[in-house]
Every structure is written in structure tokens, then in C-alpha cells.
Amino acid sequence: MGTTVIIPSRYGSSRFDGKPLSRIMGKPMIQHVYERCKKAENIDAVIVATDDKRITDAVLSFGGKAVMTSDDNRSGTDRVAETAEMVGLDDNEIIINIQGDQPLISPQCLQEVVRPFQSEMHISMTTLAYEIVREEEITNPKDVKVTFDNSGFALYFSRSPIPFDRDGGSTFPVYKHLGVYAYTYRFLKQFRALKEGRLESIERLEQLRALEHGHKIKIVVTEHDSPEVDYPGDIPRIEELLMQGSF
């Protein structure tokens, strides 16, 4: 059972056009993500999946591997699935889907997200969660929250604070969902064929599609945060964290 990392990377964005090529400490953001993924142990390949030649050229310029995909894909997951088909992955291959806007991703996160496949039976899909320490992330809708059951399987993902403290005064951890997924290629093909879910449409969170169709997602709690770049204004914080050696 091999492991391939695929990084979906789209040039166009309503919030931040050209985001993958934005410079962070002198390098394009996609290069930071790619190089950190390459440092993870037991990874067979790292591939950037894009629909834009500018991103392909940037990846090739730093020695990375890129695949040009269709611009008709409705989501990053569809782009990952198309790439897996193009490169001829086996059904049992574990695919790690990491968003291209996580320039501080820890290589250990990639090792952690595949661990359940090695130790548990009947795992089809996993993802990461991080206990929130910055209070503003609890209420910020761009930071997705997740709750999970006693066996570590996701109950729900939301842009709203969950769980909600009805009476107030309680102290409990709140977990942020990190945009790192792992699944077998066999399950990815099933997931891609599912119809968009009602909750997925409301929250604009495609992982809810799996839950709505009755599939389980194993949550792996990590000690490593992975701040995302959603807007140009996020870059100074990322650079400050890099200069501090925090990541």
C-alpha cells in the first residue's frame, strides 16, 4: 500500500486571485507546501494538480512534479481524483489531499493522517483536527470546527462554533479542522460520484458530503497547527511565524 500526496492548486480565486504563486519569504506559496510534503517519511510521490500553466511552470522551476488537469472540476477533491486517474494509481493507494494554501504544514501531519490505515480495519477516509488556542478562531467562519464521537469519528463540521455552550461558563476544547485528508483511491472514486449534500451546500464544506451519505471520517488530533492563507493580509503573519521559527 503506497502513499501519494496530491496538492490541488487553482490560480483563480474570488478571495485571492493567484494565491498559489504569492510570495512568502521570497518563494511562491506552493513551493513551501510542496517542500514540506517532501520532508514527510514514507511518501512515494508529491504531485501538484493544477489547471493553470503558470502554476505548472512555477512547480517545474523548483524541481517539483505537476499535472495539468481539467478546468471543469467542481472541487479540489475532483482535481485530486482526476490526477490519481491520470498517473495510474492503484485502488489500494493511500492518497493525501493537502490544500495548497497551507505553507506551514508540518511533515508529521502527513504521517499522522495515514496512521489509522495502518492500525485499524475498514478505514476509508481520515482528516486532521487541532485544538484551538487562538480564541478568535472559534467564532471566525473561515476556521472550520469539527466534533467527533468517542471512537474518533466525525459527527459534524461547521463554520459556526461547535459544540455550543448553551448555559455558558463551561470549559471544553474546541477543535479546528485542518485541510488535510487521506483516503484510499478506491474510496475517493466513490466519494467523487456522490451527489452534493444538502448540508454541504449550506455550509460550503465538501467533507459533509461523505457524512450525509453515511460514510465515516476518522479524525486524527494533531499537536501541529497549519495556518491557512485565505487573504493577502494573512501572509505577514505567516512570514512572522517563519521568522520566529515557530514552524
QUIURZI-V169474 format. One record per pair of residues at least 6 apart in sequence whose ideal C-beta (glycine too) atoms are under 7 Angstrom apart, sorted by sequence separation. I is the first residue (numbers start at 0). J is the second residue. D is the distance in Angstrom with one decimal. If there is no record, write none. Layout:
I&J&D, I&J&D
//
This chain:
12&18&5.4, 21&27&6.9, 36&42&6.9, 49&55&5.9, 59&65&6.2, 72&78&4.5, 88&94&7.0, 116&122&5.3, 131&137&5.8, 136&142&4.2, 147&153&5.2, 148&154&5.7, 155&161&6.4, 199&205&5.8, 210&216&6.7, 228&234&6.2, 240&246&5.3, 10&17&5.8, 20&27&4.7, 21&28&5.3, 47&54&6.8, 58&65&4.0, 97&104&6.2, 115&122&4.8, 147&154&5.7, 209&216&5.7, 19&27&6.7, 23&31&5.9, 37&45&5.4, 145&153&5.9, 146&154&4.7, 182&190&7.0, 199&207&4.2, 10&19&6.7, 19&28&5.7, 20&29&6.9, 36&45&4.7, 72&81&6.3, 146&155&5.5, 198&207&4.6, 199&208&4.7, 228&237&6.3, 18&28&6.7, 19&29&4.2, 55&65&4.5, 68&78&5.1, 115&125&5.2, 206&216&6.5, 8&19&4.6, 47&58&4.8, 54&65&6.9, 83&94&5.9, 145&156&5.0, 196&207&5.5, 226&237&6.4, 33&45&6.0, 55&67&5.9, 69&81&6.4, 196&208&4.5, 199&211&6.6, 68&81&4.9, 112&125&5.3, 143&156&5.6, 144&157&5.5, 160&173&6.7, 195&208&6.4, 198&211&5.7, 33&47&6.4, 68&82&6.0, 95&109&5.7, 112&126&6.8, 197&211&6.9, 79&94&6.5, 112&127&5.5, 143&158&6.0, 146&161&5.2, 193&208&5.4, 196&211&3.5, 47&63&6.2, 49&65&6.1, 66&82&5.0, 111&127&6.9, 144&160&6.3, 146&162&6.0, 196&212&6.9, 47&64&7.0, 50&67&6.9, 79&96&4.8, 95&112&6.3, 128&145&5.2, 144&161&5.0, 29&47&6.3, 46&64&5.1, 47&65&4.3, 48&66&5.3, 49&67&6.6, 50&68&5.5, 95&113&6.8, 140&158&3.9, 45&64&6.7, 49&68&6.7, 50&69&6.7, 66&85&5.8, 108&127&5.9, 190&209&6.1, 193&212&5.1, 44&64&7.0, 46&66&5.7, 48&68&5.2, 50&70&4.2, 66&86&6.8, 76&96&6.5, 93&113&5.5, 156&176&5.7, 8&29&5.5, 75&96&6.9, 138&160&5.8, 75&98&6.8, 93&116&5.7, 137&160&5.1, 29&54&6.5, 33&58&6.8, 6&32&5.8, 6&33&6.6, 29&57&6.4, 29&58&6.4, 144&173&6.1, 145&174&5.3, 6&36&7.0, 27&57&5.3, 33&63&4.9, 48&78&4.7, 144&174&6.5, 30&61&5.1, 48&79&6.1, 144&175&6.2, 145&176&4.4, 4&36&4.8, 143&175&6.8, 144&176&6.7, 20&53&6.5, 142&175&5.4, 143&176&4.3, 20&54&6.6, 48&82&4.1, 19&54&5.4, 46&82&6.0, 137&173&5.2, 20&57&5.7, 4&42&5.7, 2&41&6.2, 8&47&5.3, 136&175&5.8, 2&42&5.5, 3&43&5.7, 8&48&6.7, 9&49&6.8, 46&86&6.9, 2&43&5.7, 3&44&4.8, 4&45&4.5, 5&46&5.1, 6&47&4.9, 7&48&5.0, 8&49&4.6, 9&50&6.2, 10&51&3.8, 1&43&4.6, 6&48&6.7, 130&172&4.9, 131&173&4.8, 3&46&6.8, 5&48&5.4, 10&53&6.2, 131&174&6.7, 10&54&5.9, 130&174&5.8, 131&175&5.0, 158&202&5.9, 129&174&6.6, 157&202&6.1, 8&54&5.4, 128&174&4.2, 129&175&5.1, 174&220&7.0, 128&175&6.7, 128&176&5.8, 129&177&5.7, 156&204&5.2, 177&225&4.9, 128&177&6.7, 178&227&6.7, 126&176&6.7, 127&177&4.1, 156&206&5.6, 156&207&5.9, 127&179&4.8, 126&179&6.4, 126&180&4.9, 124&180&6.7, 125&181&4.8, 153&210&6.4, 124&182&4.3, 123&182&6.0, 123&183&6.1, 36&97&6.5, 143&204&6.3, 124&186&5.9, 123&186&4.0, 152&215&4.8, 153&216&4.3, 152&216&6.5, 32&97&6.8, 152&217&5.9, 153&218&5.4, 151&217&5.9, 152&218&6.8, 32&99&5.5, 39&106&3.9, 42&109&6.6, 112&179&5.4, 151&218&5.2, 7&75&3.5, 38&106&4.1, 113&181&5.2, 32&101&6.0, 35&104&5.1, 41&110&7.0, 112&181&4.6, 29&99&5.4, 32&102&5.7, 39&109&3.9, 40&110&5.8, 7&78&4.2, 31&102&3.6, 35&106&5.8, 39&110&5.8, 108&179&5.8, 147&218&4.4, 7&79&5.5, 28&100&6.8, 32&104&6.3, 36&109&6.3, 145&218&6.4, 5&79&4.6, 28&102&5.0, 5&82&5.2, 101&178&6.3, 5&83&6.8, 23&102&5.6, 19&99&5.2, 98&178&3.9, 126&206&6.8, 97&178&6.9, 18&100&6.1, 97&179&5.0, 95&179&6.8, 96&180&4.4, 3&88&6.2, 124&209&6.2, 95&181&4.9, 94&181&6.8, 93&181&5.7, 94&182&6.0, 141&229&5.5, 3&92&5.9, 5&94&5.9, 7&96&6.9, 93&183&6.1, 94&184&5.7, 124&214&6.7, 126&216&5.9, 128&218&5.1, 0&91&5.2, 1&92&5.2, 2&93&4.6, 3&94&5.5, 4&95&4.5, 5&96&5.9, 6&97&5.6, 8&99&3.9, 92&183&6.9, 123&214&6.5, 125&216&6.8, 7&99&6.5, 91&183&6.1, 92&184&4.7, 124&216&5.0, 125&217&4.4, 126&218&6.4, 127&219&5.4, 128&220&5.2, 129&221&5.7, 0&93&6.1, 2&95&6.6, 4&97&6.3, 6&99&5.0, 90&183&6.8, 94&187&6.0, 124&217&7.0, 90&184&5.3, 91&185&6.9, 125&219&5.8, 127&221&5.1, 89&184&6.7, 90&185&4.1, 122&217&5.5, 129&224&5.1, 88&184&4.9, 83&184&5.2, 115&217&4.8, 83&187&6.6, 115&219&6.6, 4&109&6.6, 114&219&6.7, 80&187&5.3, 112&219&5.6, 79&187&7.0, 80&188&6.5, 111&219&5.2, 111&221&5.3, 2&113&5.9, 80&191&4.6, 108&221&5.5, 76&190&6.8, 77&191&5.9, 76&191&6.6, 108&223&5.3, 107&223&6.0, 108&225&6.5, 105&223&3.8, 105&225&6.9, 104&225&4.8, 103&225&5.8, 103&226&5.7, 101&225&4.7, 101&227&5.6, 102&228&6.6, 100&227&5.0, 100&228&4.6, 76&205&6.0, 98&227&7.0, 100&229&7.0, 74&205&5.4, 103&237&6.4, 102&237&5.9, 103&240&6.4, 103&246&4.1, 28&228&6.3, 18&228&6.5, 23&234&6.0, 21&234&6.4, 15&229&6.8, 23&237&5.8, 24&238&5.7, 14&229&6.0, 15&230&5.8, 23&238&6.0, 14&230&6.1, 15&231&6.1, 24&241&5.7
//
